[in-house]
Every structure is written in C-alpha cells, then in structure tokens.
Amino acid sequence: MKNYITHNDKTIKTEVYYNVGGYNRRRGYYLSVQPIEITEHTTADGKPYKMEKFSAFTGYYSLLFEVTRQSKKHQQDAENRAAILLPQILETKF
C-alpha cells in the first residue's frame, strides 16, 4: 500500500510491503518512508504524466514484523502497525 502525504512542506511517500527475505533481510512486512518530489510533464502528443524524484540513501525503512508467509490478515496487521508508528517516524526523521 502506497500513500503520499505532506509533512513540513515535503512530499513523503510511505509504503507497506512484503519482502520474501534473502541476503541480509528477513521475511516479513516492511514500512518504507521516503521524501520525494513529484513533477508533472506532458508527452509530445499532449498526454500528461508524473515523475517521482528522490535522492539515494534518503528515507527510512523498518521491519514491522516477521512472518513465515504472506497473507491478507498479515498485510492488514502491518498497515495498522504502520499507522501507529508513522507519526513518530515523521517527527523524528523528517
């Protein structure tokens, strides 16, 4: 689940996602919070599109909780936990 919010005149992209784990990561649900800049452009034939611009090594991510497999219930639990943690992360990191 991706959300875009404004905090202290910055656009912040938040995302709760599942990662299968692997090298240096545990299997589970993660919260990613990253400052971005959204720019709007148009193609040569007049179709509008948006681009996200971000800087490398900015932002924050954290394991919300570890799971053995992905499920809708775990996804909802992760989103609920992220909603609780997000205000604190925004105040301390951004």
Backbone hydrogen bonds, N-H to C=O, Kabsch-Sander energy under -0.5 kcal/mol:
donor,donor_aa,acceptor,acceptor_aa,energy
3,N,14,T,-2.7
5,I,12,I,-2.7
7,H,10,K,-2.6
10,K,7,H,-1.1
11,T,36,I,-0.7
12,I,5,I,-3.4
12,I,10,K,-0.5
13,K,34,Q,-3.1
14,T,3,N,-3.0
14,T,12,I,-0.6
15,E,32,S,-2.3
16,V,1,M,-1.9
17,Y,15,E,-0.5
17,Y,30,Y,-2.1
19,N,28,G,-2.8
22,G,25,R,-1.8
25,R,22,G,-1.6
28,G,19,N,-2.1
29,Y,65,F,-2.2
30,Y,17,Y,-3.2
31,L,62,S,-2.7
32,S,15,E,-2.8
33,V,60,Y,-3.4
34,Q,13,K,-2.3
36,I,11,T,-2.8
37,E,53,K,-2.2
39,T,37,E,-0.5
39,T,51,M,-2.4
41,H,49,Y,-3.0
43,T,47,K,-2.6
46,G,43,T,-2.0
49,Y,41,H,-2.6
51,M,39,T,-2.7
53,K,37,E,-2.7
58,T,55,S,-1.1
60,Y,33,V,-2.8
62,S,31,L,-2.1
64,L,29,Y,-3.0
64,L,62,S,-0.6
65,F,29,Y,-1.2
67,V,27,R,-1.3
75,Q,71,S,-2.1
76,Q,72,K,-2.3
77,D,73,K,-2.5
78,A,74,H,-2.5
79,E,75,Q,-2.3
80,N,76,Q,-2.2
81,R,77,D,-2.3
82,A,78,A,-2.5
83,A,79,E,-1.9
84,I,80,N,-1.2
85,L,81,R,-2.0
86,L,82,A,-2.6
89,I,85,L,-2.0
90,L,86,L,-2.7
91,E,87,P,-1.8
92,T,88,Q,-1.9
93,K,89,I,-2.9
94,F,89,I,-0.5
94,F,90,L,-1.3
